[in-house]
Amino acid sequence: MRVDILEFNRKAWNQQSRNNGQWSVPVSDETIAAAQSGDWDVILTPLKAVPKSWFGHLSGKKVLCLASGGGQQVPVLAAAGASVVSFDLSDVQLEKDRILAERHHLDVTCLQGDMADLSRFDAESFDLIFHPVSNLFVSHIEVVWAQCFRVLKPRGDLLAGFMNPSMFLFDHDEAARTGKIEVTRKLPYDEAESLSDFELDALEESGLALEFSHSLDTQLGGQLRAGFVIADLYEDYRDDLIPFSTFSPTSVATRAKKL
């Protein structure tokens, strides 16, 4: 392997977090206060709020926020009454969760690690797993679903967001520059293997993480083969200048249950 994917992506997310990227700006104190009063929303995908029915009664639930650091979903779910473990690869993202938790006396534990390795947690440890769009940063996701199934309690829920696989057919930066959407990649797309050494160096310098496409077979089918039953799903778009978003949903969110 030419590159250590975990270390590459840890450094990338640390840099993005230090630069206060879109997914690294902590929620306000007012948002936390509102959540403590019962007024809250969180997202698995860029725009749509997750239906409250997917959570049931949060108070007292043990929730694993998986690859969800950055001071956004973690403190809101804790303020809404959950006992939250934030498990993220980026130490800078975790620090933002920790700061808000300490400021507002929230029940949050921050742990650093790989979303594909939940071995530090006992089986049937969590009532709910909250996993927003982030599995594009791991090369194999079926192990993630298997790990999630193991650590969830019976009747527990896995709430997950992921990218529309078709997104990876295109170079979106080039499409934004030219206004033309052209297929330039073959799926599955593996950025660690597809980029030249020069391109990898440029990606590292830019602070962007390595990305990997995953099929519906490994996203939806992978959850089913892990033992989950998919109870609901919805699609979402992006609010930026990616031309593809004009024509197609860019992400999917699923509610999967461990029966």
ChimeraX commands (.cxc) that place a marker at each C-alpha (Angstrom):
marker #1 position 0.00,0.00,0.00 radius 0.5
marker #1 position 1.43,3.37,-1.03 radius 0.5
marker #1 position -0.22,5.32,1.74 radius 0.5
marker #1 position -1.43,4.77,5.31 radius 0.5
marker #1 position -5.11,5.62,4.76 radius 0.5
marker #1 position -5.97,6.07,8.43 radius 0.5
marker #1 position -3.08,8.42,9.12 radius 0.5
marker #1 position -3.63,10.34,5.87 radius 0.5
marker #1 position -7.29,10.90,6.70 radius 0.5
marker #1 position -6.64,11.68,10.37 radius 0.5
marker #1 position -4.28,14.47,9.38 radius 0.5
marker #1 position -6.68,15.71,6.69 radius 0.5
marker #1 position -9.60,15.95,9.10 radius 0.5
marker #1 position -7.44,17.59,11.73 radius 0.5
marker #1 position -6.49,20.25,9.20 radius 0.5
marker #1 position -10.09,20.73,8.04 radius 0.5
marker #1 position -11.20,21.04,11.65 radius 0.5
marker #1 position -8.52,23.62,12.48 radius 0.5
marker #1 position -9.71,25.57,9.43 radius 0.5
marker #1 position -13.32,25.38,10.67 radius 0.5
marker #1 position -14.65,23.58,7.62 radius 0.5
marker #1 position -18.37,22.98,7.12 radius 0.5
marker #1 position -18.47,19.89,9.34 radius 0.5
marker #1 position -16.17,21.33,12.01 radius 0.5
marker #1 position -18.03,24.41,13.28 radius 0.5
marker #1 position -19.47,23.63,16.73 radius 0.5
marker #1 position -23.11,24.44,17.41 radius 0.5
marker #1 position -23.91,27.51,19.47 radius 0.5
marker #1 position -24.65,27.65,23.17 radius 0.5
marker #1 position -28.19,28.64,22.19 radius 0.5
marker #1 position -28.56,25.42,20.17 radius 0.5
marker #1 position -27.49,23.39,23.20 radius 0.5
marker #1 position -29.93,25.25,25.46 radius 0.5
marker #1 position -32.75,24.62,22.98 radius 0.5
marker #1 position -31.92,20.91,22.84 radius 0.5
marker #1 position -31.99,20.73,26.63 radius 0.5
marker #1 position -35.50,22.18,26.42 radius 0.5
marker #1 position -36.59,19.57,23.85 radius 0.5
marker #1 position -36.11,21.60,20.67 radius 0.5
marker #1 position -33.45,19.90,18.55 radius 0.5
marker #1 position -32.60,18.45,15.14 radius 0.5
marker #1 position -29.55,16.66,13.74 radius 0.5
marker #1 position -28.52,15.58,10.25 radius 0.5
marker #1 position -27.08,12.41,8.75 radius 0.5
marker #1 position -26.86,14.02,5.29 radius 0.5
marker #1 position -26.22,17.64,4.26 radius 0.5
marker #1 position -29.70,19.18,4.47 radius 0.5
marker #1 position -32.57,17.05,5.77 radius 0.5
marker #1 position -33.15,16.69,9.49 radius 0.5
marker #1 position -33.42,13.10,10.69 radius 0.5
marker #1 position -37.04,12.24,11.56 radius 0.5
marker #1 position -37.55,12.29,15.33 radius 0.5
marker #1 position -39.37,8.95,15.04 radius 0.5
marker #1 position -36.02,7.32,14.16 radius 0.5
marker #1 position -34.71,8.08,17.66 radius 0.5
marker #1 position -37.64,7.17,19.87 radius 0.5
marker #1 position -37.18,8.53,23.39 radius 0.5
marker #1 position -33.54,9.64,23.67 radius 0.5
marker #1 position -33.48,10.23,27.40 radius 0.5
marker #1 position -31.25,7.65,29.07 radius 0.5
marker #1 position -30.24,5.93,25.81 radius 0.5
marker #1 position -26.61,5.01,25.27 radius 0.5
marker #1 position -25.63,6.38,21.86 radius 0.5
marker #1 position -22.49,5.77,19.81 radius 0.5
marker #1 position -21.76,8.71,17.51 radius 0.5
marker #1 position -19.57,6.99,14.95 radius 0.5
marker #1 position -17.20,9.21,12.91 radius 0.5
marker #1 position -19.38,12.16,13.93 radius 0.5
marker #1 position -16.97,14.52,15.72 radius 0.5
marker #1 position -16.79,18.27,15.28 radius 0.5
marker #1 position -19.09,19.71,17.93 radius 0.5
marker #1 position -22.29,19.32,15.94 radius 0.5
marker #1 position -24.41,16.17,16.41 radius 0.5
marker #1 position -22.69,14.82,19.54 radius 0.5
marker #1 position -23.46,17.71,21.94 radius 0.5
marker #1 position -27.00,18.11,20.60 radius 0.5
marker #1 position -27.86,14.44,21.20 radius 0.5
marker #1 position -26.32,14.61,24.66 radius 0.5
marker #1 position -28.21,17.81,25.45 radius 0.5
marker #1 position -31.40,16.04,24.35 radius 0.5
marker #1 position -30.82,13.46,27.08 radius 0.5
marker #1 position -28.63,10.71,25.63 radius 0.5
marker #1 position -25.42,9.31,27.12 radius 0.5
marker #1 position -23.07,9.68,24.16 radius 0.5
marker #1 position -19.77,8.13,23.16 radius 0.5
marker #1 position -18.10,10.12,20.38 radius 0.5
marker #1 position -15.75,7.80,18.47 radius 0.5
marker #1 position -13.80,9.58,15.73 radius 0.5
marker #1 position -10.47,9.32,13.91 radius 0.5
marker #1 position -9.67,13.03,14.27 radius 0.5
marker #1 position -8.38,14.21,17.63 radius 0.5
marker #1 position -9.18,17.84,16.70 radius 0.5
marker #1 position -12.80,16.98,15.87 radius 0.5
marker #1 position -13.08,15.11,19.18 radius 0.5
marker #1 position -11.68,18.08,21.07 radius 0.5
marker #1 position -14.57,20.21,19.80 radius 0.5
marker #1 position -17.05,17.68,21.19 radius 0.5
marker #1 position -15.17,17.60,24.49 radius 0.5
marker #1 position -15.08,21.38,24.90 radius 0.5
marker #1 position -18.83,21.74,24.39 radius 0.5
marker #1 position -19.56,18.79,26.66 radius 0.5
marker #1 position -17.50,20.26,29.48 radius 0.5
marker #1 position -18.97,23.73,29.04 radius 0.5
marker #1 position -22.54,22.45,29.27 radius 0.5
marker #1 position -21.96,19.49,31.64 radius 0.5
marker #1 position -23.09,16.96,29.05 radius 0.5
marker #1 position -22.75,13.18,29.32 radius 0.5
marker #1 position -20.18,12.71,26.54 radius 0.5
marker #1 position -17.14,10.41,26.37 radius 0.5
marker #1 position -14.66,11.13,23.55 radius 0.5
marker #1 position -12.57,8.27,22.18 radius 0.5
marker #1 position -10.24,8.23,19.18 radius 0.5
marker #1 position -10.21,5.34,16.75 radius 0.5
marker #1 position -11.06,3.72,13.43 radius 0.5
marker #1 position -14.77,3.35,12.57 radius 0.5
marker #1 position -13.99,-0.13,11.21 radius 0.5
marker #1 position -12.61,-1.32,14.55 radius 0.5
marker #1 position -15.02,-1.18,17.48 radius 0.5
marker #1 position -13.25,-3.96,19.40 radius 0.5
marker #1 position -12.81,-1.78,22.50 radius 0.5
marker #1 position -16.59,-1.89,23.02 radius 0.5
marker #1 position -18.38,-4.88,24.48 radius 0.5
marker #1 position -21.11,-6.62,22.53 radius 0.5
marker #1 position -24.57,-5.09,22.97 radius 0.5
marker #1 position -23.21,-1.86,24.48 radius 0.5
marker #1 position -25.38,0.73,22.70 radius 0.5
marker #1 position -29.05,1.45,22.14 radius 0.5
marker #1 position -28.41,3.53,19.03 radius 0.5
marker #1 position -25.57,4.28,16.60 radius 0.5
marker #1 position -25.53,7.64,14.80 radius 0.5
marker #1 position -23.25,7.47,11.74 radius 0.5
marker #1 position -23.50,10.49,9.39 radius 0.5
marker #1 position -21.95,10.47,5.90 radius 0.5
marker #1 position -18.39,9.34,6.60 radius 0.5
marker #1 position -17.93,5.80,5.33 radius 0.5
marker #1 position -16.62,7.22,2.05 radius 0.5
marker #1 position -13.35,7.61,4.00 radius 0.5
marker #1 position -12.87,3.85,4.53 radius 0.5
marker #1 position -12.03,1.37,1.79 radius 0.5
marker #1 position -14.18,-1.52,3.06 radius 0.5
marker #1 position -17.51,-0.83,4.75 radius 0.5
marker #1 position -19.01,-4.26,5.33 radius 0.5
marker #1 position -16.73,-4.67,8.33 radius 0.5
marker #1 position -18.19,-1.38,9.67 radius 0.5
marker #1 position -21.74,-2.79,9.47 radius 0.5
marker #1 position -20.66,-6.03,11.15 radius 0.5
marker #1 position -18.99,-4.10,13.97 radius 0.5
marker #1 position -22.09,-1.93,14.42 radius 0.5
marker #1 position -24.33,-4.98,14.62 radius 0.5
marker #1 position -22.13,-6.53,17.31 radius 0.5
marker #1 position -22.10,-3.52,19.64 radius 0.5
marker #1 position -25.82,-2.71,19.30 radius 0.5
marker #1 position -28.30,-4.08,21.79 radius 0.5
marker #1 position -31.23,-6.17,20.48 radius 0.5
marker #1 position -33.93,-3.81,19.12 radius 0.5
marker #1 position -31.23,-1.17,18.71 radius 0.5
marker #1 position -31.05,1.19,15.73 radius 0.5
marker #1 position -28.26,2.09,13.31 radius 0.5
marker #1 position -28.89,5.50,11.71 radius 0.5
marker #1 position -26.46,5.96,8.82 radius 0.5
marker #1 position -25.85,8.38,5.98 radius 0.5
marker #1 position -23.86,7.63,2.83 radius 0.5
marker #1 position -23.09,9.05,-0.59 radius 0.5
marker #1 position -25.04,8.18,-3.72 radius 0.5
marker #1 position -22.60,5.79,-5.47 radius 0.5
marker #1 position -23.09,7.65,-8.77 radius 0.5
marker #1 position -21.41,10.72,-7.25 radius 0.5
marker #1 position -18.05,9.05,-7.76 radius 0.5
marker #1 position -18.42,8.76,-11.53 radius 0.5
marker #1 position -17.57,12.46,-11.87 radius 0.5
marker #1 position -14.82,14.94,-11.08 radius 0.5
marker #1 position -17.01,17.54,-9.37 radius 0.5
marker #1 position -14.33,20.22,-9.18 radius 0.5
marker #1 position -13.87,20.01,-12.94 radius 0.5
marker #1 position -17.64,20.01,-13.50 radius 0.5
marker #1 position -17.99,23.14,-11.35 radius 0.5
marker #1 position -15.29,24.89,-13.40 radius 0.5
marker #1 position -16.64,23.92,-16.82 radius 0.5
marker #1 position -20.35,23.52,-16.15 radius 0.5
marker #1 position -20.19,20.12,-17.89 radius 0.5
marker #1 position -20.95,16.85,-16.14 radius 0.5
marker #1 position -18.90,14.09,-17.73 radius 0.5
marker #1 position -18.23,10.55,-16.57 radius 0.5
marker #1 position -14.50,10.30,-15.91 radius 0.5
marker #1 position -14.22,7.41,-13.44 radius 0.5
marker #1 position -15.05,3.73,-13.28 radius 0.5
marker #1 position -16.72,2.37,-10.16 radius 0.5
marker #1 position -15.78,1.31,-7.60 radius 0.5
marker #1 position -13.52,4.33,-7.18 radius 0.5
marker #1 position -10.48,3.99,-4.91 radius 0.5
marker #1 position -8.68,7.31,-4.53 radius 0.5
marker #1 position -5.66,5.76,-2.81 radius 0.5
marker #1 position -5.03,3.60,-5.88 radius 0.5
marker #1 position -6.32,5.93,-8.60 radius 0.5
marker #1 position -4.19,9.00,-7.86 radius 0.5
marker #1 position -0.56,9.37,-8.88 radius 0.5
marker #1 position 2.08,10.07,-6.25 radius 0.5
marker #1 position 2.06,13.71,-7.34 radius 0.5
marker #1 position -1.74,13.88,-6.99 radius 0.5
marker #1 position -1.59,12.24,-3.57 radius 0.5
marker #1 position 0.92,14.83,-2.42 radius 0.5
marker #1 position -1.32,17.61,-3.73 radius 0.5
marker #1 position -4.35,16.12,-1.98 radius 0.5
marker #1 position -2.43,15.92,1.29 radius 0.5
marker #1 position -1.29,19.52,0.94 radius 0.5
marker #1 position -4.88,20.64,0.35 radius 0.5
marker #1 position -6.07,18.97,3.56 radius 0.5
marker #1 position -8.62,16.77,1.80 radius 0.5
marker #1 position -9.16,13.17,2.87 radius 0.5
marker #1 position -8.92,10.09,0.67 radius 0.5
marker #1 position -12.33,8.93,-0.57 radius 0.5
marker #1 position -13.73,5.58,-1.69 radius 0.5
marker #1 position -16.95,4.78,-3.53 radius 0.5
marker #1 position -19.21,2.01,-2.28 radius 0.5
marker #1 position -22.00,0.26,-4.15 radius 0.5
marker #1 position -25.59,-0.13,-3.04 radius 0.5
marker #1 position -24.70,-3.80,-2.67 radius 0.5
marker #1 position -22.18,-2.99,0.08 radius 0.5
marker #1 position -24.18,-0.10,1.56 radius 0.5
marker #1 position -27.71,-1.51,1.71 radius 0.5
marker #1 position -26.88,-5.16,1.06 radius 0.5
marker #1 position -24.01,-4.93,3.52 radius 0.5
marker #1 position -26.34,-3.81,6.30 radius 0.5
marker #1 position -28.75,-6.64,5.50 radius 0.5
marker #1 position -26.01,-9.27,5.42 radius 0.5
marker #1 position -24.70,-8.00,8.77 radius 0.5
marker #1 position -28.10,-8.95,10.21 radius 0.5
marker #1 position -29.97,-5.63,10.13 radius 0.5
marker #1 position -33.47,-5.01,8.84 radius 0.5
marker #1 position -33.82,-1.70,7.01 radius 0.5
marker #1 position -36.87,0.02,8.46 radius 0.5
marker #1 position -36.78,3.31,6.54 radius 0.5
marker #1 position -34.66,5.53,4.29 radius 0.5
marker #1 position -34.65,8.90,2.56 radius 0.5
marker #1 position -32.53,10.71,-0.03 radius 0.5
marker #1 position -30.98,14.17,0.22 radius 0.5
marker #1 position -29.16,16.74,-1.89 radius 0.5
marker #1 position -26.27,19.15,-1.33 radius 0.5
marker #1 position -26.49,22.90,-0.99 radius 0.5
marker #1 position -23.23,23.73,-2.77 radius 0.5
marker #1 position -22.27,24.25,-6.40 radius 0.5
marker #1 position -21.90,20.59,-7.43 radius 0.5
marker #1 position -23.83,20.45,-10.75 radius 0.5
marker #1 position -24.75,16.78,-10.16 radius 0.5
marker #1 position -26.97,17.89,-7.27 radius 0.5
marker #1 position -29.20,19.74,-9.75 radius 0.5
marker #1 position -30.21,16.44,-11.31 radius 0.5
marker #1 position -29.95,13.77,-8.64 radius 0.5
marker #1 position -29.94,13.15,-4.90 radius 0.5
marker #1 position -26.37,13.02,-3.62 radius 0.5
marker #1 position -26.83,11.04,-0.42 radius 0.5
marker #1 position -29.01,8.49,1.36 radius 0.5
marker #1 position -29.90,7.98,5.01 radius 0.5
marker #1 position -31.07,4.66,6.41 radius 0.5
marker #1 position -32.63,3.46,9.64 radius 0.5
marker #1 position -31.62,-0.16,10.24 radius 0.5
marker #1 position -32.78,-2.25,13.19 radius 0.5
marker #1 position -31.16,-5.14,15.02 radius 0.5
marker #1 position -34.04,-7.49,15.77 radius 0.5
marker link #1:1,2 radius 0.2
marker link #1:2,3 radius 0.2
marker link #1:3,4 radius 0.2
marker link #1:4,5 radius 0.2
marker link #1:5,6 radius 0.2
marker link #1:6,7 radius 0.2
marker link #1:7,8 radius 0.2
marker link #1:8,9 radius 0.2
marker link #1:9,10 radius 0.2
marker link #1:10,11 radius 0.2
marker link #1:11,12 radius 0.2
marker link #1:12,13 radius 0.2
marker link #1:13,14 radius 0.2
marker link #1:14,15 radius 0.2
marker link #1:15,16 radius 0.2
marker link #1:16,17 radius 0.2
marker link #1:17,18 radius 0.2
marker link #1:18,19 radius 0.2
marker link #1:19,20 radius 0.2
marker link #1:20,21 radius 0.2
marker link #1:21,22 radius 0.2
marker link #1:22,23 radius 0.2
marker link #1:23,24 radius 0.2
marker link #1:24,25 radius 0.2
marker link #1:25,26 radius 0.2
marker link #1:26,27 radius 0.2
marker link #1:27,28 radius 0.2
marker link #1:28,29 radius 0.2
marker link #1:29,30 radius 0.2
marker link #1:30,31 radius 0.2
marker link #1:31,32 radius 0.2
marker link #1:32,33 radius 0.2
marker link #1:33,34 radius 0.2
marker link #1:34,35 radius 0.2
marker link #1:35,36 radius 0.2
marker link #1:36,37 radius 0.2
marker link #1:37,38 radius 0.2
marker link #1:38,39 radius 0.2
marker link #1:39,40 radius 0.2
marker link #1:40,41 radius 0.2
marker link #1:41,42 radius 0.2
marker link #1:42,43 radius 0.2
marker link #1:43,44 radius 0.2
marker link #1:44,45 radius 0.2
marker link #1:45,46 radius 0.2
marker link #1:46,47 radius 0.2
marker link #1:47,48 radius 0.2
marker link #1:48,49 radius 0.2
marker link #1:49,50 radius 0.2
marker link #1:50,51 radius 0.2
marker link #1:51,52 radius 0.2
marker link #1:52,53 radius 0.2
marker link #1:53,54 radius 0.2
marker link #1:54,55 radius 0.2
marker link #1:55,56 radius 0.2
marker link #1:56,57 radius 0.2
marker link #1:57,58 radius 0.2
marker link #1:58,59 radius 0.2
marker link #1:59,60 radius 0.2
marker link #1:60,61 radius 0.2
marker link #1:61,62 radius 0.2
marker link #1:62,63 radius 0.2
marker link #1:63,64 radius 0.2
marker link #1:64,65 radius 0.2
marker link #1:65,66 radius 0.2
marker link #1:66,67 radius 0.2
marker link #1:67,68 radius 0.2
marker link #1:68,69 radius 0.2
marker link #1:69,70 radius 0.2
marker link #1:70,71 radius 0.2
marker link #1:71,72 radius 0.2
marker link #1:72,73 radius 0.2
marker link #1:73,74 radius 0.2
marker link #1:74,75 radius 0.2
marker link #1:75,76 radius 0.2
marker link #1:76,77 radius 0.2
marker link #1:77,78 radius 0.2
marker link #1:78,79 radius 0.2
marker link #1:79,80 radius 0.2
marker link #1:80,81 radius 0.2
marker link #1:81,82 radius 0.2
marker link #1:82,83 radius 0.2
marker link #1:83,84 radius 0.2
marker link #1:84,85 radius 0.2
marker link #1:85,86 radius 0.2
marker link #1:86,87 radius 0.2
marker link #1:87,88 radius 0.2
marker link #1:88,89 radius 0.2
marker link #1:89,90 radius 0.2
marker link #1:90,91 radius 0.2
marker link #1:91,92 radius 0.2
marker link #1:92,93 radius 0.2
marker link #1:93,94 radius 0.2
marker link #1:94,95 radius 0.2
marker link #1:95,96 radius 0.2
marker link #1:96,97 radius 0.2
marker link #1:97,98 radius 0.2
marker link #1:98,99 radius 0.2
marker link #1:99,100 radius 0.2
marker link #1:100,101 radius 0.2
marker link #1:101,102 radius 0.2
marker link #1:102,103 radius 0.2
marker link #1:103,104 radius 0.2
marker link #1:104,105 radius 0.2
marker link #1:105,106 radius 0.2
marker link #1:106,107 radius 0.2
marker link #1:107,108 radius 0.2
marker link #1:108,109 radius 0.2
marker link #1:109,110 radius 0.2
marker link #1:110,111 radius 0.2
marker link #1:111,112 radius 0.2
marker link #1:112,113 radius 0.2
marker link #1:113,114 radius 0.2
marker link #1:114,115 radius 0.2
marker link #1:115,116 radius 0.2
marker link #1:116,117 radius 0.2
marker link #1:117,118 radius 0.2
marker link #1:118,119 radius 0.2
marker link #1:119,120 radius 0.2
marker link #1:120,121 radius 0.2
marker link #1:121,122 radius 0.2
marker link #1:122,123 radius 0.2
marker link #1:123,124 radius 0.2
marker link #1:124,125 radius 0.2
marker link #1:125,126 radius 0.2
marker link #1:126,127 radius 0.2
marker link #1:127,128 radius 0.2
marker link #1:128,129 radius 0.2
marker link #1:129,130 radius 0.2
marker link #1:130,131 radius 0.2
marker link #1:131,132 radius 0.2
marker link #1:132,133 radius 0.2
marker link #1:133,134 radius 0.2
marker link #1:134,135 radius 0.2
marker link #1:135,136 radius 0.2
marker link #1:136,137 radius 0.2
marker link #1:137,138 radius 0.2
marker link #1:138,139 radius 0.2
marker link #1:139,140 radius 0.2
marker link #1:140,141 radius 0.2
marker link #1:141,142 radius 0.2
marker link #1:142,143 radius 0.2
marker link #1:143,144 radius 0.2
marker link #1:144,145 radius 0.2
marker link #1:145,146 radius 0.2
marker link #1:146,147 radius 0.2
marker link #1:147,148 radius 0.2
marker link #1:148,149 radius 0.2
marker link #1:149,150 radius 0.2
marker link #1:150,151 radius 0.2
marker link #1:151,152 radius 0.2
marker link #1:152,153 radius 0.2
marker link #1:153,154 radius 0.2
marker link #1:154,155 radius 0.2
marker link #1:155,156 radius 0.2
marker link #1:156,157 radius 0.2
marker link #1:157,158 radius 0.2
marker link #1:158,159 radius 0.2
marker link #1:159,160 radius 0.2
marker link #1:160,161 radius 0.2
marker link #1:161,162 radius 0.2
marker link #1:162,163 radius 0.2
marker link #1:163,164 radius 0.2
marker link #1:164,165 radius 0.2
marker link #1:165,166 radius 0.2
marker link #1:166,167 radius 0.2
marker link #1:167,168 radius 0.2
marker link #1:168,169 radius 0.2
marker link #1:169,170 radius 0.2
marker link #1:170,171 radius 0.2
marker link #1:171,172 radius 0.2
marker link #1:172,173 radius 0.2
marker link #1:173,174 radius 0.2
marker link #1:174,175 radius 0.2
marker link #1:175,176 radius 0.2
marker link #1:176,177 radius 0.2
marker link #1:177,178 radius 0.2
marker link #1:178,179 radius 0.2
marker link #1:179,180 radius 0.2
marker link #1:180,181 radius 0.2
marker link #1:181,182 radius 0.2
marker link #1:182,183 radius 0.2
marker link #1:183,184 radius 0.2
marker link #1:184,185 radius 0.2
marker link #1:185,186 radius 0.2
marker link #1:186,187 radius 0.2
marker link #1:187,188 radius 0.2
marker link #1:188,189 radius 0.2
marker link #1:189,190 radius 0.2
marker link #1:190,191 radius 0.2
marker link #1:191,192 radius 0.2
marker link #1:192,193 radius 0.2
marker link #1:193,194 radius 0.2
marker link #1:194,195 radius 0.2
marker link #1:195,196 radius 0.2
marker link #1:196,197 radius 0.2
marker link #1:197,198 radius 0.2
marker link #1:198,199 radius 0.2
marker link #1:199,200 radius 0.2
marker link #1:200,201 radius 0.2
marker link #1:201,202 radius 0.2
marker link #1:202,203 radius 0.2
marker link #1:203,204 radius 0.2
marker link #1:204,205 radius 0.2
marker link #1:205,206 radius 0.2
marker link #1:206,207 radius 0.2
marker link #1:207,208 radius 0.2
marker link #1:208,209 radius 0.2
marker link #1:209,210 radius 0.2
marker link #1:210,211 radius 0.2
marker link #1:211,212 radius 0.2
marker link #1:212,213 radius 0.2
marker link #1:213,214 radius 0.2
marker link #1:214,215 radius 0.2
marker link #1:215,216 radius 0.2
marker link #1:216,217 radius 0.2
marker link #1:217,218 radius 0.2
marker link #1:218,219 radius 0.2
marker link #1:219,220 radius 0.2
marker link #1:220,221 radius 0.2
marker link #1:221,222 radius 0.2
marker link #1:222,223 radius 0.2
marker link #1:223,224 radius 0.2
marker link #1:224,225 radius 0.2
marker link #1:225,226 radius 0.2
marker link #1:226,227 radius 0.2
marker link #1:227,228 radius 0.2
marker link #1:228,229 radius 0.2
marker link #1:229,230 radius 0.2
marker link #1:230,231 radius 0.2
marker link #1:231,232 radius 0.2
marker link #1:232,233 radius 0.2
marker link #1:233,234 radius 0.2
marker link #1:234,235 radius 0.2
marker link #1:235,236 radius 0.2
marker link #1:236,237 radius 0.2
marker link #1:237,238 radius 0.2
marker link #1:238,239 radius 0.2
marker link #1:239,240 radius 0.2
marker link #1:240,241 radius 0.2
marker link #1:241,242 radius 0.2
marker link #1:242,243 radius 0.2
marker link #1:243,244 radius 0.2
marker link #1:244,245 radius 0.2
marker link #1:245,246 radius 0.2
marker link #1:246,247 radius 0.2
marker link #1:247,248 radius 0.2
marker link #1:248,249 radius 0.2
marker link #1:249,250 radius 0.2
marker link #1:250,251 radius 0.2
marker link #1:251,252 radius 0.2
marker link #1:252,253 radius 0.2
marker link #1:253,254 radius 0.2
marker link #1:254,255 radius 0.2
marker link #1:255,256 radius 0.2
marker link #1:256,257 radius 0.2
marker link #1:257,258 radius 0.2
marker link #1:258,259 radius 0.2
view
